[in-house]
Amino acid sequence: MPYSALRDKKQELIRKARDGSVFLAPKSADLLTSLTSGASADLVALPAEWEDLGWMTTAGATFGRTTESSQVQSFGSTEPTREDITRDTITMQVVAQQTSLLTIGLYTGVDTTGLTAAVTTGEVSIAKPTLPNPRYYHVLGLFVDESSDGEIYIARYMPNARITEFGEQQYGEGDEPISYPMTFTGFDDSSAGYSHRWIFAGPGWLALLDEMGITQATS
């Protein structure tokens, strides 16, 4: 049998993130249950408390996954005879380009509730907190691809995430704006029962289920 009879390569299953946003909501917001609804798999509106970080660098959002393990070494074996995963952490790194109340609050680490600009000049002044406020958020990275049957949504949802690292800011000439680099880490949510969720949806996704080998429920 020739290789051409064995292979199963389908270019229509190659996905890219052509556009997208990172949305945040306070930890008090309800858990997201689905992104789409109806027979046409249309995207549903997010509740009012969700905010878009806005424009990001061309890198979009970068998701990292770090695992650590514990190994058992045994006499007579040159390889571990048992290995257990002891850590499995997912992070999302993003560089926001818009300067807004949301990005300022996230990057400075202050609670912006009640923050106001000066009555005459509009000046806003923020003192560095002794310790950044360890606020937790719902974080949704929603990315869009296109197909002949419509949009395909590829999303990553962390119901209990906080900023664990801040990147460098650059103030100077050049093509790059003042930006806000941040890394979010997802932690287990006691209500949701998970720390991270992958979501695939949209009319284009629905049309490709058979091609991808995914069975759709009948009810």
Secondary structure, DSSP 8 states (H G I E B T S, - for coil): --HHHH----GGG-----EEEEEEEETTS-----SEETTTTEE----TT-EE---EEEEEEEEEEEEEEEEE--TT-SS-SEEEEEEEEEEEEEEE---SHHHHHHHHT---TT----TTT--------SS-----EEEEEEEEEEETTEEEEEEEEEEEEEEEEE-----SSSS----EEEEEEE--BTTTTBS-EEEEESHHHHHTHHHHT------
